[in-house]
């Protein structure tokens, strides 16, 4: 089995998808212009996708109120500090500083402009190809 995508109920899927394409280098694979307005975004390897959608039958979670350790999307970054600075300038907000954990990984947690937690990580020893 391979993971195709994870999905997130969000306030404005199209605007959020545009931000992820412009600032995280994701690629829009499919977009729906009717409910649930699904926006499928592929990573730069085309191996995993995020779906951003808005179903009118359920509430949008309050992502800002969630601890980022409860839910976040993690991205590999060669230079965590530079990515953090660039995204802060693009409307993200910081959730702490750049840190190094006990395993020697460099990490930074942010929130996108809609409050969803996004993490950037440079692993001391890569976990994926």
N, C-alpha and C positions, 0 to 999 in steps of 0.2 A: 504494500500500500504506500501511496505517496500523498502527502497533504496537497490539495489543490488550492484551497483558500481558507481564510478565517474571515468572518463577517462582523461588521459593527453597525448598529443602528445609530445614525447620526442626524443632526438637525438639517444640514445642507450638503448632501452627498456630492453634488456637482462642484460646488465651491471648494470643498475639502479635497476632492480628487485633483482639481487644478493646482492646489497648493502642493500636494504630494508629488505631482508630476514636475512642477517648476522647481521645488526646493529639495526633493529627495531623489530625483532621477527615476521615479517609477514610470511605467508606461501604461497608458490607458488601453486596455484590451477590449472592453465592451462597456457601453453606456446605454442605459435605458432612459427614455424621456417621459415615461409614465410610471406611476407607482408600481413598485417600490423605489424607482429611480436608481437601481443598482449601478454602481461604478466599479468595474473590476480593474485593479491595478496590479501589474506584474513587477516583480523585482528585476534587477538588471541582468540576472541570469535566466529569467523566464521560468523559474522553477516553482515559485510560490506567488500566490496572489492575495491581495486584500480586497474584500468587497465592502464598499461603503454604501449604505442604503437607508431609506426612510419609509418604513411601513406605517401606514396611517392607523393601524389597529393596535399598536403598542407605543408606550412612552419611550422617549429617548432617555437613556441613562444619564445621570448627572456625573459625567466623567470627572469633572473638576473636584467633586466631593470624594471621589475614590482615592484611596492611597495608591500611588503609582506602583507599589509592590503587589497590589491586588490584581491590577491589569495594566499591561503596557505592551507596546509593539517594539521589538528590539531590532536594530539595524547594525550591521558591521560597518565600522568606520576606520580608515587608516589613521586619521588625525582627529581624535575625539574633540579636542579643544577647538580646533578650527571649525569643525562642523557645528559645534555648539554655538560659537560666536556668529557664524553665518545665519543659523536658524533663529537666534535671538533677534537679529536685525530684520528677519523676515516675518516676525510676529509671534514666534514661539515664546514661551515663558520658562524660566529656569525652575527646576525642582532640585535645588542643591547645586553643588559645584562638581567639577571633574574630580573623580576619585580613583584610587587604585585599591582593588580588593586583595584579600589574602592570597589568592591564586596568581596575582600579578596582572590581572586584567584592568584596563583603563575603561572607566564608565562615566557616562553623564546621562542624567534624566531630565527631560524637558516635557512640556505640554504643547501640543499643536494649538493653533488659534481657537480651536473648538473645545479644548480641555482634555483631549485624549492624551494619555501619557505615552511618550516615545523615548526609548533608550538608545544610546549609541555606545558601542562597545568595540574595543580593540583587545582581542584575547591574546594573552601571552603565548598560549598554544592554541592555534585555530581549532574550532570544534566542527566546522563545516568547510567544504571545499570551495 
